């Protein structure tokens, strides 16, 4: 099986360097979600894909270059697909949010394992380690929050001191998701995310 | 400076093996928060403390043993001190929660850097990598949520299907904190945590 994958990769290497780059980024994305960035060995990644050090280094001369590619090509795209597109298409903000949370919860339940939010995983592990990583991820959070905020009505804030209801609520939504799925990763069940969203939805419906 | 620290450690090693163990756990706790578990090198940790491999291995024969000690001795204690004690002492749940969030936000602002939640950092990085780590951290989350839930009034749930208002709200509070501080780590400011709590407090006060 490993040999077969290896020969696929060797063909890709000869005929389709872009395909090989994509395959490396895909493998790294999965490995970072399961084991973290720091515990993922580039040597193991190359061995499991059956590719040479030279072919790997051609695309990613450093582990940092691979990390940045995973964040730009896969983590940003995951937030786009899971969050931004459905929120933009939803008839209203609350049904859009409900759709995203319930769809993620369903996916966790049917996967039977919880790898966590690809952005949250790397943001928490890498933000103090490397400022280039951190800035890429800060920008993804900013976009995610802005897209939610622009769908929300501006609520009258309880505390008028510089607060912006839509921006505050967008931050709370992303925090609830990020923290709920972190706890879900620790329990390996969707339960913490499900409870957290159930309560937030109930508070928002009552408001 | 390094030499001076080294000699302190050597004295500790001769006279106070328990002190050396504590010093190693403290250093590892800081290193894991800044760099993550996977990117922390035991060799660097020993070198920066000026201690021998033998003395280190006497206390922690493996990196995993050190990780478990950090979770049991320091991460659990951090949740106890920052969250559980103040929530238990507070006159009521909402003022207790407000006190904890505002105190963490103040600390982040005066530190001028955000290392994140010690529990969230390791839960997100390690929960799929190692089931022993995961179970320790799952138990800390369970205790944290239970202590908050027992201070909360049971609210009439919007959705009666198996929901428990206090448990749901406790999950939402811990998710808001965990996710808010993850985003704060990515931005290196308290802003996402402050906005998230501001909105949750406002929703809870209105309810």
Interface residues (C-beta under 8 A of the other chain):
Chain A: X33 X34 X35 X36 X37 X38 X39 X40 X113 X114 X115 X116 X120 X121 X123 X124 X125 X126 X127 X128 X129 X134 X137 X138 X141 X157 X158 X159 X163 X165 X167 X168 X169 X171 X172 X174 X175 X176 X177 X178 X179 X180 X182 X183 X185 X186 X187 X188 X192 X193 X195 X196 X198 X199 X200 X201 X202 X203 X204 X205 X206 X207
Chain B: X33 X34 X35 X36 X37 X38 X39 X40 X113 X114 X115 X116 X120 X121 X123 X124 X125 X126 X127 X128 X129 X134 X137 X138 X141 X157 X158 X159 X163 X165 X167 X168 X169 X171 X172 X174 X175 X176 X177 X178 X179 X180 X182 X183 X185 X186 X187 X188 X192 X193 X195 X196 X198 X199 X200 X201 X202 X203 X204 X205 X206 X207
